[in-house]
Amino acid sequence: MKYLRLLYIQVLIGIFAGILVGWLFPNFHPIAKLISELFINAIKMVIAPVIFFTIVAGISGAGDMKRLGRVGGKGLLYFEIVTTFALIIGMLAANLLKPGAGVAHTVTTVPATSGGQTWQEFIVHIIPNSIVDAFAKGDIIQVLFFGILFGIGLKHMGPNGNTVISTFEKNK
């Protein structure tokens, strides 16, 4: 029973249970949709605060800002490498397996494609008009940017910022 505590085992059990329920009770889908939307909304609700508090506590609690910069650089490099591998695997899987190949004939209209975003627009978008707006919209990039600045600010406040830092670190 120790293996049931592993997250990936729980996820696999959930997937198979979902398949089984969908197969045995096909009319359950409206309730399942409601449950899934509530669950997704609950996850979206807590993502921005968790990221904000984690970033602020991590940066403000770090010892040396130069060391933190090196760790951040290595983290960014790791993120870019892993993301590139994930994209390559996804592209290979999509081109080799062709998921949904037999379903395309049922689509009657094709949605318009996005106009994209320039680098300038992306950079301008990183800085939020209001942090409340960024949290309300769940714009993680803006929340992350504000969290980084807030954490650096608290770190530079020295002992005066310790009260806020200790509040952010209280998780027990």
C-alpha positions in Angstrom: 0.0 0.0 0.0 3.0 2.3 0.2 3.0 2.7 -3.5 -0.5 4.3 -3.4 1.1 7.3 -1.8 3.1 8.1 -5.0 1.5 10.9 -7.0 1.9 9.3 -10.4 0.2 6.1 -9.2 -2.7 8.3 -7.9 -2.9 10.1 -11.3 -2.9 6.8 -13.2 -5.7 5.4 -10.9 -7.7 8.6 -11.5 -7.3 8.3 -15.3 -8.4 4.7 -15.3 -11.3 5.4 -12.9 -12.4 8.3 -15.3 -12.2 6.0 -18.3 -14.2 3.3 -16.4 -16.9 5.8 -15.2 -17.2 7.2 -18.8 -17.6 3.7 -20.2 -20.0 2.4 -17.6 -22.1 5.6 -17.1 -22.1 7.6 -20.4 -24.9 9.9 -19.1 -22.7 11.1 -16.2 -20.8 13.6 -18.4 -22.8 16.8 -17.4 -22.0 16.2 -13.7 -18.4 15.2 -14.5 -18.1 18.4 -16.5 -19.4 20.5 -13.6 -17.0 18.7 -11.2 -14.0 19.2 -13.5 -14.8 22.9 -14.0 -15.1 23.5 -10.3 -11.8 21.7 -9.8 -10.0 23.7 -12.5 -11.3 26.9 -11.1 -10.1 26.0 -7.6 -6.7 25.3 -9.0 -6.6 28.6 -11.0 -7.7 30.4 -7.8 -4.6 29.3 -5.8 -1.9 29.3 -8.5 -1.1 33.0 -8.5 -0.8 33.4 -4.7 1.3 30.2 -4.4 3.7 31.4 -7.0 3.9 34.9 -5.6 4.5 33.7 -2.0 7.0 31.1 -3.1 9.0 33.5 -5.2 9.0 36.3 -2.6 10.0 33.9 0.2 12.7 32.3 -1.9 14.3 35.5 -3.1 14.0 37.4 0.2 15.3 34.4 2.2 18.3 33.8 -0.1 21.7 34.6 1.4 23.7 36.2 -1.4 22.0 38.0 -4.3 24.9 37.1 -6.7 24.5 33.4 -5.8 20.8 33.8 -6.3 21.4 35.3 -9.7 23.6 32.3 -10.7 21.0 29.8 -9.5 18.3 31.8 -11.3 20.4 31.7 -14.5 20.9 28.0 -14.2 17.2 27.5 -13.5 16.3 29.5 -16.6 18.8 27.5 -18.7 17.4 24.3 -17.4 13.8 25.5 -18.1 14.7 26.4 -21.7 16.5 23.1 -22.4 13.6 21.0 -20.9 11.0 23.0 -22.7 12.9 22.6 -26.0 13.0 18.8 -25.5 9.3 18.7 -24.6 8.5 20.6 -27.8 10.6 18.3 -29.9 8.9 15.2 -28.3 5.5 16.8 -28.8 6.2 17.6 -32.5 7.6 14.1 -33.2 4.6 12.4 -31.5 2.1 14.6 -33.3 3.8 14.0 -36.7 4.3 10.3 -36.2 1.1 9.3 -34.4 -1.2 11.9 -36.0 -3.7 12.0 -33.1 -7.2 12.9 -34.2 -6.6 12.0 -37.9 -10.0 10.4 -38.3 -11.9 13.1 -36.5 -11.0 16.1 -38.8 -13.9 15.4 -41.2 -16.5 16.3 -38.5 -15.2 19.8 -38.1 -17.4 22.3 -40.0 -15.6 25.6 -39.2 -12.0 26.4 -38.4 -11.5 29.0 -35.8 -9.5 32.1 -36.8 -5.8 32.0 -35.8 -4.3 34.4 -33.4 -2.4 37.4 -34.8 0.5 36.5 -32.5 2.4 38.9 -30.2 5.6 40.8 -31.0 8.5 40.8 -28.6 7.9 44.4 -27.8 4.3 43.6 -26.8 5.5 40.7 -24.7 8.0 42.8 -22.8 5.4 45.6 -22.2 2.9 42.9 -21.1 5.3 41.6 -18.4 4.8 44.8 -16.3 1.3 44.9 -14.9 -0.9 48.0 -14.8 -2.0 46.9 -11.4 -0.9 43.9 -9.3 -4.5 43.4 -8.2 -5.5 43.2 -11.9 -2.7 40.7 -12.5 -3.9 38.5 -9.6 -7.5 38.9 -10.7 -6.8 37.8 -14.3 -4.4 35.1 -13.2 -1.6 36.5 -15.4 1.2 34.4 -14.0 4.0 36.2 -15.9 3.0 39.5 -14.3 2.6 37.9 -10.9 6.0 36.3 -11.2 7.6 39.6 -12.2 6.0 41.5 -9.3 7.0 38.7 -6.9 10.6 38.9 -8.1 10.7 42.7 -7.6 8.9 42.4 -4.2 11.3 39.7 -3.0 14.4 41.8 -4.1 12.9 44.8 -2.4 12.4 43.0 0.9 15.9 41.6 0.7 17.3 45.1 0.3 15.3 46.4 3.2 17.5 44.3 5.6 16.1 43.9 9.1 13.1 46.2 8.4 11.8 43.6 5.9 12.1 40.6 8.2 8.6 41.0 9.6 7.1 40.6 6.1 9.6 37.8 5.2 8.7 35.8 8.3 5.0 36.2 7.5 5.6 34.8 4.0 7.7 31.9 5.4 5.1 30.8 7.9 3.7 27.6 6.4 3.5 25.3 9.3 
